[in-house]
Amino acid sequence: MNWNKWLAAAAFAPTLAVAADWISVATIREGNVTMLRGASRLQVEEGVRLQADDVVETSPKAFLQMEYSDGTVIDLGGATRVLVNLPTAQKGVRPSLYVLTGWVKLSAPASGTAVLAVSSPRFDLVGVRGTVVAMVGAAESSIFAEAGEGAVIDRRRGAEAPAPLKPGEFVWMKGDSNLARLARLPESFVSSTPVPFRDTLPRRWSTFADRNVAARSAGTFSYNEVEPWLTTDRTLGRRFSRLWAARVSDPAFRGGLVANLEKHPEWFFVLYPDCCDASKQNAASTPPAPSSEKSPRPSAPKIGAPDTKDF
């Protein structure tokens, strides 16, 4: 594969993203909510349409309700960061939602075909029907089947069978300990639950389904701001190297990638697209293009070059 062509195509990601099919609508917003799409940061207002692979981020004490055409509703609490995908997972590698950190409330119709799936650094939550609340933190994570059901997969115990989650049950994971079931909701969970999660909010799909509210630009994003996305879960690495490939043209962003390349080696092929291009290797020798990087180019990692099937 010609990596220069792949990189050139990826550089147009922001333009292509605008034309992509939308999958949900922001119907209730409180506080500051933004999303990363391609190389841009956009402001999320009520009526803005969300697309697969948008990264949505809420500020502390903010709230966002996203609604889908099949009746599915996903609520985000404050200080929450999620990667949006299709409302039902068509493949095991594409969950409905990836939660890096924060609070989410999933509401899937009790009947019908809508079944939600959520992934996070610590757990996968699959087969969700009804209403389930989840909190993802650096030190601990928890799930409450408020009025729903599903199954929990502890990603640190991958060989174990999924643990069924029945209505009213609460599970908790901390550190390297096994998944624990608690008979009562911990006071810390109750007091920390976002206030909008405690109410039944109106559904506003019909208000916005036929309105296309344009998302306003909120600038761009730095390497430091997205580093947790690039380093926390390696299963997401190649996806982000495609989505954010255009950012390598920014010297500061590129510098962060190069300095931390061992943490996300899949970016090597975006940073140095000519390294594995057979057509260039067989071409006549030409002087290398000047580079602003002070350190020499690292050796290609042994992870294999990206292919379209990885995305």
N, C-alpha and C positions, 0 to 999 in steps of 0.2 A: 504494500500500500504506500502511496505517496504521502508522506507526513506533512509536507508543505501544503498540499491540497486539503488535507484534513484540518490543519490549523486555520487555513483561510476560510474554510466553511464554518468552523467554530467561531471565528471572529464575527460572523454575521448573526450569531445567536440572538442578540438583542432585537434585531429586526425581525427575524423569523418568529421569535416568541410573541410579538405583538399580534401576528396573524394566526397564531395557533388557536385551537379550539379551547374554549373556556369550560371549566367543569363545576364551578361553584360561584356563589355571589356573597360578598360581604354585606350582611343585612342589618347588623347592629354593631356599632363601634363606639367605644368610650376610650379616651386617652389617645396616645400616639401609637400608631401601628404602621409599620412599613413592610415592604417585601423586596427581596432581591430577585431580579429577573434579568438573566443575561449579565451584562456588565453594569447594570443600573440598579439604584435603589429608588423605589417608588413609594409614594404615600398611599396608604389604603384608607379609602373613605367608604361610606355606605353606598352601595351600588357598584363598586369596583368588582370586576370579574377576575377570578383567580384561575390560573392555569396549572397543569401538571408541572412539577419541578419548581414552582415558586417557593422561595424560602420566606416564610412569614415570621416577623418578630414583633412582639409587643413590649412596650415599656412597662416598668413597674406600675401596678394598679390599673393598667389598661385592660380592655376586654374586647373580644371580637367574636361575633357569631357568623359562621359560614353555613350557607344552606345549599342543598343539592336538589336537582329536579325530582329525584326519587323519594324525597321526604327526609333524607339523612340530614342531620344537623351536627356540626362540630363547633364547640365553643372553646376559646382559648383564654386562659387567665393572664395575669400580668407576668412580666419577665419570662415569657415563653417563646421558644424558638422551634419552629416545625418546618419540615419539608413536605409540601403538598403533593399528593398523587391522585390517581383516580379514586372515586368514592368506593369502589369495590376492587380488591386486588385481583387482577387477571393472572398474575404470575406470583409465585412465592417470593421473588426478589423485588417485587414492587408493592409494598404495603400501602394501605390507604393513606397513612400518615407516618412520618418519622418524627419523633419528638426528641430533640436534643436535650432540652431541659424545660421545666415548667409544668403547667396544669392544662389538662384537656378534659372536656366532657363530650362523650360520644353518645349520640342519640340516633339509633337506627330503627326503622319501623319494625315492630314486633312480627309483622307478617310481610310477605313479599320476598323479593330476591336480594334486597340490600343486606349485605353482611360486611361489617367493618373489620379492618385489621390495622394494628398499630405496632410499630417497632421503635425501639429505643436502645441506648447503649447497654442497658441491663436486661431488658425483657422484650419479648414479643407477645402481643395480645391479639388473638385470632378468633374468628367466628363470632364476633360481637353482634348481639341483637339486643334491643332495648336500650337502657341508659346505663353507662358505665363511666366513672370518673377515675382519672389516673394522674398521679404526680410523679414526675421524673426529676430526681436530684442527683448531685454528684456523690453524695454519701449514702443516700437511701432512696428507694422508690416504693410506691404503694398504689394499689388498685382497689376501688370499691365498686361492686356491682349494685349500684343504687336500685335499679329496677330492670336489670338485664342479666345477660349471661355471656360466657365466652370460654376461652381456655388460655392459660398463661404458660409461656415457655421461658424458663430461666436460661438466658443465653450463656451463663457461666456453668450451666449443667446441661449442655446441649444434648447429651445422650439420653437424658431422662424424658419420659413421656410428658406431653402437655398436661398441666394441672387444670382440671375443670373448675370453672368459676360460676357459681349459682347465684340467683338473686339474693341480695342481702349480705353476701360474703365479702370479707376484706382480707387482702393478702399484702404482705409487707416484705421487702427485701432490703437488707443493710449489709454493706461491706461484702465479705465473702460467705456470709451465712446463707443457709438454705432458705427457700421461700417459706414464710411462716403465715399461718392463718390465725387471725385474732377474732375472738368471740365478740368484741365490742370495738367500735371505732375509737382510736386514740384521740384524746383531747387535742393533741397537737395537730392532727389531721383535720378535725372539725373546725378548729379556730383558724387554720390557715386556708381553708377552702375559699376560693374567690366568692364574694357575695353574690354575683349574678348566677353562679352555679346553683344556688339554693332556691332560686325561683323558677317558675315555668314562664319563660319569655315568649312573647308572641312570635309566630312564624310570619316572615315578611317576604317570602319568595315571590308571591304574586305581585308585590309592589315593585320589585326590581327586575323581574325576569325579562321584561321587554325594554329595559333601560340600560344603555351601555355607558356607564360613568367612567370617563378617562382617568387613569391614575396619574397624578402629578409627579414630576420628577423631584426626588429628594437627594440628588447628587449621586455619589457612587459609594464604594465601600473599600476599606483598607484590608491589607493582609491580616493585621492583628485582630480586626473585627470578625473575620471569618475563620481564623486559625482553628477554633474548636471544631468547626465543621470538617476541616481537612485532616484533623489528627485524632479525633475521638473514636471514630468507627471506620476502619479501613474498608469495610464493605461498600462505603459510599464514595470512596476515593475517585474511581474512574468516572463516575457520574459528574462530580464537581469539576474534574479536569476538563470535561467537555463543556459544561454549562458556563464556566468562568474562564475559558481559555483566552478570551479577548483581553482579560486583565493583565496578561503578561507584557503588554505594551507599556504598562505603567511602571517606571523604574523602581518605585518603592515597593509595589506589589511583587514585582519580579524578584527584587532583592530578598524579600521575606521568603519566597518560595525556594530560592537557591540556598539561602542560609539554613533552611530547615528541610532540605530535600530528603534526608534520611527518614523523616517522619511521614512523607507522602511521596514515595519514589515514582508513582504513576505520573507525576508532573514532569518528569525528565523528558518525556517524548513531546510535551507541549513547549517546554523551554528550549529544547534542541531538536526541532523537527527534522533537520537534515542528517542527524547522526545515523539513522537506520534506513535512509532512502537509497535503495540499490541503484537507482538511475543516476544519483549524484556520485555514488562511489565509483561508477563505471565511466563517468564523464571526465573530460579533460581537467587536469588540476588547475584550480583558480585560487588566488589569494583569499584567505578567510575574511569574512566581513568583520569590521571593527566591533569590539564589544566593550561596554562600559563596566562589565563585571571585573573586579579586581582579582578574584580567585580563578584558577584554571577550571575548565569544564570537567565535571566529575565523570566517572565511567558510567556507562549505561547500566541500570539495575537489571537484575535477573528475574524480573517479573513478567517479561514478555511485553511486546508493544501492544497498545490498545487496538481493539477491533470494534466494529460497529455492534457486534453482538453483546459487548459489555455495556451498552447504553440502552 
